[in-house]
């Protein structure tokens, strides 16, 4: 961020996604990037914890997946533009909500 105030005064949280982006027909800038909806779903899942988090993530991401499938039916999107070329997906680290809360 270019804002000094944001950099120095607002805590920064980095989400490590639980998987790759489902946005198959749009190339993400780099591995680990998500759509806004996917990022919100991951954040909500982390904040809600293991009891409700996965269910809430799924409730948010399910319509997104249906939208992607529908969109892909109209375009030549047979290959996932975000699929790693090697085994980079195994290098993703899951977000640790407890650890992040301790840092705040």
C-alpha positions in Angstrom: 0.0 0.0 0.0 1.2 3.5 -0.7 -0.5 4.9 2.4 1.9 5.4 5.2 -1.0 5.3 7.7 -2.2 2.0 6.4 1.3 0.5 6.5 2.2 1.7 10.0 -1.1 1.9 11.9 -3.3 -0.9 10.6 -2.4 -4.5 11.4 -1.8 -6.6 8.2 -3.3 -10.0 7.9 -2.2 -12.4 5.2 -4.5 -15.3 4.4 -3.0 -18.5 3.2 -5.7 -20.2 1.1 -6.9 -23.7 1.8 -6.6 -24.4 -1.9 -6.2 -22.9 -5.3 -8.6 -20.3 -6.8 -11.6 -21.7 -8.5 -11.5 -18.9 -11.0 -10.5 -21.3 -13.9 -11.0 -18.9 -16.8 -9.2 -15.9 -15.3 -5.5 -16.0 -14.5 -4.6 -14.9 -11.0 -1.5 -12.7 -10.7 0.4 -15.3 -8.7 -0.1 -18.6 -6.9 -2.2 -18.2 -3.8 -4.3 -15.3 -5.1 -8.1 -15.6 -4.8 -11.1 -13.8 -6.0 -12.6 -11.3 -3.6 -15.4 -13.8 -2.7 -13.0 -16.6 -2.2 -10.8 -14.4 0.1 -13.9 -13.4 2.1 -14.9 -17.0 2.4 -11.4 -18.0 3.7 -11.3 -15.1 6.2 -14.8 -16.0 7.5 -13.8 -19.7 7.8 -10.7 -18.7 9.7 -12.5 -16.4 12.1 -15.4 -18.8 12.7 -13.1 -21.8 13.4 -13.5 -25.5 12.8 -17.1 -25.7 14.0 -18.8 -23.4 11.5 -15.9 -22.2 9.3 -15.9 -24.9 6.7 -19.7 -24.8 6.3 -19.7 -21.1 5.9 -16.8 -21.2 3.4 -18.7 -23.8 1.3 -22.0 -21.8 1.5 -20.2 -18.7 0.0 -18.0 -20.6 -2.6 -20.7 -22.9 -3.9 -22.5 -20.3 -6.0 -19.2 -19.0 -7.2 -18.2 -22.4 -8.5 -21.6 -22.7 -10.2 -21.0 -19.3 -11.9 -17.5 -20.4 -13.1 -18.9 -23.7 -14.5 -21.7 -21.8 -16.3 -19.2 -19.2 -17.7 -16.8 -21.9 -18.8 -19.7 -23.5 -20.8 -19.6 -20.4 -23.1 -15.9 -20.1 -23.6 -13.0 -22.4 -24.4 -11.8 -22.9 -20.8 -11.0 -26.5 -20.9 -7.8 -25.9 -19.0 -7.5 -24.2 -15.6 -5.5 -21.0 -16.0 -4.5 -21.2 -12.3 -3.3 -24.8 -12.2 0.4 -24.8 -11.2 2.8 -26.1 -13.7 4.6 -28.2 -11.1 3.6 -29.4 -7.6 3.5 -25.8 -6.2 0.0 -26.4 -4.8 1.5 -28.6 -2.1 3.6 -25.6 -0.9 0.6 -23.6 0.1 0.3 -23.2 3.9 -3.0 -23.1 5.6 -4.0 -20.0 7.4 -3.6 -20.3 11.2 -6.3 -18.1 12.7 -5.1 -18.6 16.3 -1.6 -17.5 15.5 -2.9 -14.5 13.6 -5.1 -13.4 16.5 -2.2 -13.6 18.8 -0.3 -11.2 16.7 -3.1 -8.6 16.9 
